[in-house]
Amino acid sequence: MTTHLSSSASQTPLAPLFTTHPTDTWARLRDLQPLWFYSAVGYFLLTLVCIAGQLLDDRTLLGVSVWTKPFKFSLSLVAYFATLVLFARYTPAGYFATWRGRLLAGIPAFMALFEMAYITFQGAIGQESHFNVATPFHAVMYSLMGFGATCMVAVLVWLAWVIGRHNSISQPLILSIVVGLVATCIFGGGFGGYMGSQSSHWVAAAATDANGVAFFNWARDGGDLRVAHFFGMHAMQAFPVFALLLPKRLSANTGSALVLAFACAYCAFTTVTFVQAVQGQPFMG
């Protein structure tokens, strides 16, 4: 049986997603892609649990609370899935009812659940999740985490292809979404892969987050590979936000040119932070 897809790229054409009625907004966002939506909600709730853990649990790991890493990763997954939900609006109507659509939705949701469960468990027992290969079990889990992370960035290219194929790429917002997703895969995934192949994310820096940059915990006394990975992973948010901030009076060609210029500058900046880290230089001293 063949499932026919509407030629309309938007699942809620012309309808605003955010209204004055919270229940309407909730329903409209949920209906775009339920699995991604509830993933975002679930990880948001987990961030609250991790905040409570930081406040109530005085145990530390690498100079910070044992709940710091689960908190930061759950928060990043809120941003990841919330962004995917918003982008789902630009997929063809009915796409996620097809087997391809279900696979596209399920892969990142499953991989994120696996990774977050392990990261949270390791944090709860006061042990490292990343770079922990102390036992065969931990080595296998770390490898599986790397595989999961690769899948989560690889599907972004798939989503970019679906959106680009069913929308006008000449529109600055659509262009920013497509380029942002691809850039996140290349830079976020690439720099993340390099970092994962090392024995630590620190380069010529003390092995502690205690005196790192506020909130991020990036090293101040040497290089930190997490910086480039962070900026690479958030290209998928930065590019569309830039497109949305462009003056409405600009033509589509001018807007698209500015989006591409911003994308090039952003990717160059991200690359500089990577080179800086590899050379053992702090992003913020």
N, C-alpha and C positions, 0 to 999 in steps of 0.2 A: 504494500500500500504506500503510495507516494504522498508526502506531506507538501502541500503547496505553500510557498511563502509569499506574503504580500510584498509588492514592490516598494511600499512605503517603509523607509528606514526606521522611523520612530514608532515605538510601541504605544505611545500616548501622544499622537500628533497634535501639535499646537497647544496642548493642555499644560498649564504650569504645574510643576511638580510640587512646589511649596505653596501652601495656601494658609489662610488664617485659622483653619481648623486642623489641629494636630492629627486627628484621626484620619482625615482625608489625605494629609501629607504622608502619614505612615502607610496607608493602603496603597497610594500611588507608587511610592518608593519600593514597597514590598513586591508589588505586582510586576515591576520591571524585571527582577530576577530574585525570586524568593530565597534561594540557597545562599547567594551572596549577601542578600539583605540580612538574613538571620545570622550569618557568619559575622558580619559587622557588629550586630547587636550583641552577640555572644561575647566577642572579644572586648567590646566596650565594658560589659559587665565584669569580665575578667580583670580589666585594668583597675576597676574599683576594688576588687578583691586584693589585687597586688598592692594598691595604695594602703589598704587596711593592714596588709602584711608588713609593709615598711614601717607603719606607725606602731604596730603591736609587737613585732618580732625584732629583737635587737641583734640577731646573728648577722655576721658580715661575711662576704666572700670577695676577695680581691679588693678589699678596702671599702666596699659599699654594701648595702643591704642585700641579702640573698634574694630579695624580691625585686631588685632593680632590673635585672635582665628580663624576667617574665613580664614586668610592667612595660618596659620599652618595646618588647616584641609584640605584646598584645596590642599596644597602642598603634604600632606600625601596621598591624593587620587590620585594625579598624580603618585606618586611612586607605589601605590597599583595597579592601572589599567595598568600602563606601564609594571609592572612586569607580570601581568596576560596576557597581549598581547604577551610578549616574551615566556611565558610558553605555550600559545596556540599552539605554533609550535609543541609541543610534544603530542598533542591530535591527534587521528586518523582523516585522511582526511574525510571531510563531516560530522564530528560529530556535529558541530554547526548548521547544516541544519536540524538535527533531533529535535524532541520536547524536548528531554532531554537536548540537547545542547543549544537550545534556552532558556530553563529555567535556565540552569547554567549561561548563559551569562546575562540574564535579571534580575535575583534576585539581585546580587550586584549592578548592574547599577541603578536599580530603588531605592533600599534602600539608596545608596549613594546620589542620587539626592534629595531624600526627606530630608535626614539629612543635606546636605549642604545648601539646600534652607532655612531650619529653622535656622541653625547656622548663615548664612549670614544675614538673616532678623533680628534676634535678635541682632547681632552685629551692624547692621545699625541703629537700634533704641536705641542702648546703653544699652541693657539688656542682662543678662546672658542666655545662652541656657542650659548649664549643671548645674545640682543641683538646678535648678530653679523650685520649686513646689509651688510658691507663690499663684497661682490661680489654679482652676480646669483645665483650659486650659493648663497652663504650665506643670502641673503634668502629664496630658495625653500625651502631646508632648514629655516630657522627657521619659516616659515609651515607647512610640513608637520609640524614638531614640535608646533606649536600645534594643528593638526587632530588629530594623534594623541592629544595630551593630552585634548582635548575628548571624543574617542571613549572614552578610558579611564575618564573620570568619568561619561559618559552611560550606559554599560552598567551602572553601579552601580544606577541607577534601575530598569533592566530586571530585574536580579537581585533587587532589593528587591520588585518586583511579583510575581515568581515565588515567592519565599519567603513573602511575605505572603498570597498566594492559596492556598497549600497548607499553611499552618500556622495555628495559633490566634494571632491578633495580640494576644489578651488576655494571653498569657504574656509576662512581663517580658523574657526573653531574646530571644524572637522580635521583640517590639516594638523592643527596642534595636538589633537587627540591621537591621531595616527602616528605622527612623528614622536610624540611623547612616549607612547607605548613601546615603540621600537627602540628608542633611546634607552628606556628603562631596562629592556632586555639586554642591550649591548653593554651599557655602562654599569648599571646596577648589577646585572648578572655577571658581567666580565670581571669587574673589580671584586665582586663578592667571591667569585670562583678563585681568583688569585689569592685573596685573603684566606680562603678556606684551605688552600694548598700549603700554607705556611704553618709554622708551629705556634704562631701568636699573631695578633693584630698589631702588637707594638713593634716598633722598629727603633732600636737604640733608645728605648725609653724604659723607665721603671715599670715592672709588671704589677701595676696597681691602678685602680680607677679613683683612688681616694682624693687625689689632687687634680682631677681632670676638669675639663670645661664644664661649667654648670649644666645640669640636666643630661647632656650628651656623654659626659665622662671621658671625652677624648683627651689623649695625653697632651700635657703642656711641656714636657721635657724631652720630647722626641717625636718620631713619626707615629702616626696611627692610621692604619688602613681602613678603619671604619668611616673615616670622613668621606672619602671618594665613593665608597659604597652607599653611604647615606644620600649624597647628592644624586648619584646615579639612579637610585631607587625612586627618587621623588621627581624625576623628570616628568612622569605621567601626570603629576598634579601641577607642576610649575608651568609647563607649556600651555595647557588650557587656561589656567588662571591669567597668564599673560595675554592670551587671545581675548579673554572676556574683558580685560581692562583697556583694550584698544578703543579709541574713540569711534562711535558708531558711524560717524560721517565718512570714515575712510572707505575707499573702494576695496572690493574683495582682493584685487591684485596687490594693492599696497599693504593691506592687512596680512596677506599671506607672506609677502616679502619680509615684513617685520617679524612675523612668527619664525620664519626660517633663520633670520639674523639672530634672533634671541636664542633659538635652539643651538645654533653654532657657538655662540658665546657661552651658553650654559655648559655645553659639552666640553668646550675648551677649558673652562674654569674647573670642571670636575676632573678633567685629565691632569690639570696642574696640581690639584690637591693630591692626586694619586702619586705623581712624580715627587712631590714634596714629602709625602709619607715614606716612600721607598728610600729616599735620601736621608731619612731619619730626622726630618725637620717638622716641628709642630705646626699645626694649622693655626693655632692661637697660642702664643707663648705667654 
